[in-house]
Amino acid sequence: MGDAGYILAGPVGREVLAFGTVVFAVFATGGQIIAGQIALSVLSSNKLCLMLYTGIFAIPTLLCSLPRTLDNLSWLSIPSVLCIIVAGIVGLIGAGLHPIPDWQNSFDVVRQESFVKAFISITNPVFAYAGHFMHAMRAAYVLQIFATTFYALFASITYVYLGPDVASPSFSSLPLKWSKAAYGIAIPNFLIAGSLYSHTAAKLIFIRLFRRSRHLHSHTALGWGVWFLLVLLMNGAAFVLAVGVPIFNYLIGLAASLFASWYTYGIAGAFWMYDAWMDKGGWPAWKARGGMLGLSVGTVAAGGFICVAGFYVTVKQIVEAYDNGEVPEAFSC
């Protein structure tokens, strides 16, 4: 993304997008560590302090992110995807067999909520879907069609059977036996996803430090030393954010608003407009494809709106949480 930012906006664009990618990856790693903490807590019936569970899960996340290339690590994405799909199916079965008592098993198509609460329902999916495609469009289409369909079905069915007060993650709203089964199957996904995110954050900085240097591709003591230090720093930052910052969940909302909103929506439209202008003849190319131009402008506008509105509602929620005494102490169980 940094190189794409350089093409769009020069050195400033490169630094902003590269910084945003690293921040997003660290926050995503922290989110996966929290998910692993919850899973271990449920599986062990809360027998340890939550901070200990976080540390236990952070260690294998660090170890799995140590390989310097993605050749082997990327293949782990296959069992990772299979695990979360099976875990989701187990969760759906558990929700269907054990629905919330006295719940009407129906949808509220329209609900009256404040702007702040309603917009959080936008920033969370934005963070989940954030990314950029580096492969063929066919893979992108398959990914988005499958992911969108699976997430929509999972969210809809769990809402119908578990009600509007379903926990996050929703596995925690299942009966204990089903919750343990779902979390046990999903743990590899949390581990591998966290490793990939922290690996990405470390790799971006590593490439910037050793670009045009033999340390980038050769097995040198300096190269491996710096790589290990970067991986340790990225995972350490994610761990500290997850357990040491009481408002980490809100910070994820800030990251989604400031960076993921552009990676998911805004920049995609800017890319198309830039390519059409530079490679296909400027304004005539835009005019000839008015539909795509309108869609691109719309995605840029959507990214800007989510960025500004998401930042506002997240900051407002942080202030309200402190005013209401809802923020726990740092490094607490």
N, C-alpha and C positions, 0 to 999 in steps of 0.2 A: 504493500500500500504506500510505503514511503516513496518508491520509484514512480508510482502512478501520481502521487501528490506532486512530485517534482515536475512531471510533464504538464500537469494542470496549472500549478501555481509557483513553480520555481523552488528555490531552496526552502522558503518558508512552508510551502505546501508539503514538501518532503519531510521536514522535521515535525510538523504538526501531526500528519497521518502516521508517521513511524512511532511517535510518542504515544498517540492514541491506541495504536495496535498493541504496543507493549503493555500499556495500562489495562486495556481490555483483557488481554491474555492473563495477566496476573490476577485480576478480579475474577475471571472465569475459573482459574485454578482454585482460588479461595472458595468459590461457590461449590466446586466439586468436592473440596475437602470438607466443607460443611455437610454436604449430602452424605459423604462417607461417614462423618461423625454421627449423623442421625441414624444411618443404617446400623453401625456397630452398636449404638446405644439400644436400639430396638432388639437386635439379635441377642444381646447379653442381658436384656431386661433391666437396663439402667443400673448396672452394678458398679460402675466407675464414674468418676467426674467427667463431665463432657469434654473438658479441655484435654484430658488424657486420651479420650477417643480421637480427638482431633490430631494430637501428636502421633498416635499409633497409625492413623491413616496417612498422615503427611509423609512418613518415612518411606513406604513403598512407592508413593507418588514421586518422591525425589529420585529413588533408585530407577524407576521405569523411565524417567525423563533424561537419564544420563547419556544414552547413546547419542553420538554426534550427528548421525544421519537418520533419516526417517525410513530408510529401506526396510528395516525390521519393525520399527515402531509403528509404521503406518499399517502394516498387515494386521496388527492387533485391533484395528478398527473394525474388522469383520466380526470377531467374537464379541466385541464391545456392542455393536449394533444388535447382534442376535440376542445378547443378554437383556438389553433394555426392551426389545420387542417382546421376548418371553415374559419378562417381569411385568410389562404392561398388560399382557393378556392374563396373567395370573391375578393382577390387581383388578381387572375388569370382572373376572369370574368371582373373585371374593366379594366385590361390591354388589354383583347381581344376586349372589346367594345370601348376603347379609346386608340388606339395605337399612338405612337409618329408620328406626321406628317412627310412626306418625308423620312420615314425609310423604307428600302426595305423588311422588314420582312424576313430576312435571317440570316444564321449563317456565321460568319467568322471562318471556321474550324481551320485555322492557322493565327495567327496575329504576326506581328513583334513588339516585345517589348523588353525592356532592361531586363537583368537578375533580377535586383532589383524589378522592377514592376511586372514581371511575377511570381517571387517567393512569393510575398505577396498573390497571388491567391492560394498558397499552404498552407501557415501558417494559414490563416483565417479558411479554412475548418478543418484543424488539430485541432484548438482550439474548433471548434464547435463539432467535433466528439470525443474529448478527453474523456477518462473514462476507467473504468475497470469493468468487469462483476462480480457480486457477487451472481448471481442466476444461474438457470439451463441454459444449452447451448441452449435449445429450445427457451427460452425467448430471449437469445442473438441473435439467428438467426432471429427471428421474428422482433426484434427491428431494427437490421441493414438492413435487406431486405426492411422493410417498410420505414425507415428513409432515406436510400439511394435513393430509388425509388422516394419518395415524394420530397426530396430536388432536385434531378436531374431534375424531371419534372417541378418543380416550377422555378428553375433557367433557364432552357431552354426556357420555355414559356414566362417568363418575359423578357428575353433577346430578343426573337424574336419580341415581341410587343413594348417593351420600349427602345430597342436599347442598344448600348454598354456603354452609359453614365448613366445607371440606378443608382439611388441613393442607399445608404445603410443606413437603411433598404429600400428595394425596394418599400414598401408601400408609401414612400414619393414621388415616381415618378408618382403616380396615380393622377387622378383628385381629387380635394379636397373632394367631396362627397364620393367617393370610398375610399380615403385615411382615412377619419374619420371612415368609417364603418369598415375597416380592422383593424385599430389600436384599435378601441373600443372593438372589439371582442377579439383581441390578448392580451389586457392588463392583464387579469387574468394569462395568461401564463408567462408573464414577472414577475409578482408579485410572483407567486408560485415558479418559477425556481430560482429567487433570494433568496427566503426564504430557499429553500432546500440547495443551495450552502452555504449560511452563516451558516445555522444550521450544515452542515457537517464540516465546518472549526472549529466552536466552539466545536462540539462534539469530534473531534480528540484530541484537547488540553485538554478538560475536562476528557476524559478517561485516558490520560497520567498522569494527575495530581492526579486523585483519583482511579487509578487502585488498586485493592485489598483493597478498603476502602468502608465503609458502605455509604459514601456520594455519591457513584456512583449510587446506586439503591434506597436509602432511601430519604425521604423528610426532609432533615435537613436544617437548616438555612444557614450553611456554604455552603452546596452543591448548594442550590438555589441562594445564593448570588454570588458565583463564576460563576455559569452558566449564570446568567443575565449579569454579567460583561463581560464574554467572548462573548456572543451574541452581546452586545453593542459594544465591541471593533471590532469584525469582520465586523458588519454593518457600524460602524463609519469609519473603514479603507477603506471599499469599497466606502463610500460616499465621503470621502476626496480625494481618488484617482480619482473618477469620475469627481468632480468639481474643485479640487484644483491642479491637475497635468495636465497642458496643453497638454502633450504628452501621455495621458492615452491610446489612441488608439494604439500608437506605443508600449507602455508597454505591451498591450495585445499580440502583435506580439512577444515580447520578452518572455512572459510567455509561449506562444504556442511553441516557438522554444526550450526553455530550458527544459520545463517540459512536455507539452502536446505531443511533438514529441515522447517521450519515453513511456508515458502512452498509446498512441494510437498505436504505432508500436513497438519500440525497446524492451520494457520489455516483451511484449507478446512472442516474439521469445526466449528471455532468459528464460522465465518460462518453455517453452516446452523443451528446451535443458537441463535445470536443472532437470526437472522431469524425462525425459527419461534416463539421466545419472545416477541419484541417485536411481530411483525406478525400472528401467527395465534392468539394467546390463551394464551401461557404454557405451563404444565405440561400442560393438556389437549391442546395441539397436539403436544407431545413424545410424549405417551402414545398419541395416535391414529396416529402414524407411528413405531412402535417400531423398525422395521427401519432407517429412516434415522437415528434417534437412535443406535442401536447402531453403525452405520457411522461416524457423525460422532465418537462417543466413541472408536472404534477408531482413526480417523485422527489425532485429537489425541494419543492414547497412542503411536501409531507415531512421530509427530513428536517427542514428548518422549524416547522411547527412542533414536531415531537421533541426536538432539541430544546426549544425555549419553554414550551409548556411542561415538558417532563422535568426540566431543571427547577422550574417554579414549584411544582407540586411536591417534588422530593424534598426540597429545602423546607417547604411549609410543613411537611410531615415530620422532619427532623426537629423543627422548633416545637411542634405540638407534642412530640414524644418526650422531649426534655421537660416541657411545662407540665405534663401529666405524670412525670416520674416513671415513665415506662422504659427508660434506658438503664440496663443493668451495668454493674461495674465491669471494668476490663479484666480479662483473664479470670473470670469467675466460672464456677460450675453451673 
